[in-house]
Amino acid sequence: MQDDGPEGPDGLRVCFDDQRVVSDAGVILIATLAQRLGVEALALGLVRLRHDRPGAANAGRKVMAVICAMVLGADSINDTGVLRAGRTGRLLGGWIPAPSTLGTFLRAFTFGHVRQLDKLQGQALERAWKAGAGPGDGRLVIDVDSFVGEVCGDHKQGAAYGYTRLLGYHPILATRADTREALHIRLRKGSANTQRGIGRFCDELIARVDRAGATGVKLLRADSGFWNTKVFERLQAAGWQYSIGVDRTSGRSVCESSWRLGEKASIKGASSRDVGSGRKLEIWRGGPAGATSRMRCSSSASRPWRFARSLMMTSDAASRNPASSPCW
């Protein structure tokens, strides 16, 4: 407030004029972790742009700048300027590229360079898990799902309208259930079907987790959008357990008399049916009050999917473990 200025709220002005101020000092935690894992050095060795491409120099530093900016909430190239505010650049150490420089760098990417970043993620995961962050020989639960990432520009490559009627991308993502860390991700165009590329995605996910050193029981969970017998076969061949949703229409062909109540007390309110090939089809009950008591194992009883909260296809081992229960 100035004595010779207006009185009241109109005379109040908030500003920072100290160049030593760091608005996002928490980024030092991410930067320290990346330094310990050697992410910048990995990026420098793996991300290779031709020398005649604009922005090819200092790839490792530019990748780290993009990572730190995304951690701070940047969702566009212009937003990466947050790293140059105040003393944030000095906090991170070294040269911080301008948003225009990062834009030139990213626009030089092809699909092959995206795969190089994918390899970078896999090797960083291996280093982190070998340093003690991995599950070791413990149980590993992985959730696979897709989402629609909306975009504003209609000239973005791959942006299209999908089932949500929103313009954007439709990536598929695998996360670790207990820590929520991203284990694998694949970007797809916005109009892609939910199952598109799920087979190869699972192959790459299985190989990545094995290379990272997870030796215990592994369980994959997904919703009915990923119902696919080839996925079941891939997971079973790799020794993985799975619990994947079933489309409601797929359960209508199953006669009520063929269902039985779950024998294990840990699977409360569930019915299951052995469908062969080491798989079980389960009904997780929900819906109106008293629905469970009306779902009896007889041909005259009401059909179980009428009040089912979800239908799940599970491997035999997963159906015996309460951790395989639906998480959505």
Secondary structure as UniProt FT lines:
FT   TURN            3..4
FT   HELIX           9..11
FT   TURN            19..20
FT   TURN            23..26
FT   HELIX           27..37
FT   HELIX           39..46
FT   TURN            51..52
FT   TURN            54..55
FT   HELIX           59..71
FT   TURN            72..73
FT   HELIX           78..84
FT   TURN            86..87
FT   HELIX           88..92
FT   HELIX           99..107
FT   HELIX           111..128
FT   HELIX           129..133
FT   TURN            136..137
FT   STRAND          140..146
FT   STRAND          149..150
FT   TURN            154..155
FT   TURN            157..158
FT   STRAND          160..161
FT   TURN            163..164
FT   STRAND          167..169
FT   STRAND          172..176
FT   TURN            177..179
FT   STRAND          182..186
FT   TURN            190..191
FT   TURN            194..197
FT   HELIX           198..212
FT   STRAND          218..222
FT   HELIX           224..226
FT   HELIX           229..237
FT   TURN            238..239
FT   STRAND          241..245
FT   HELIX           248..251
FT   TURN            252..253
FT   HELIX           256..258
FT   STRAND          260..261
FT   TURN            265..266
FT   TURN            268..269
FT   STRAND          270..276
FT   TURN            277..278
FT   STRAND          279..285
FT   TURN            289..290
FT   HELIX           291..294
FT   TURN            299..300
FT   HELIX           304..306
FT   STRAND          308..315
FT   HELIX           316..319
FT   HELIX           322..324
//
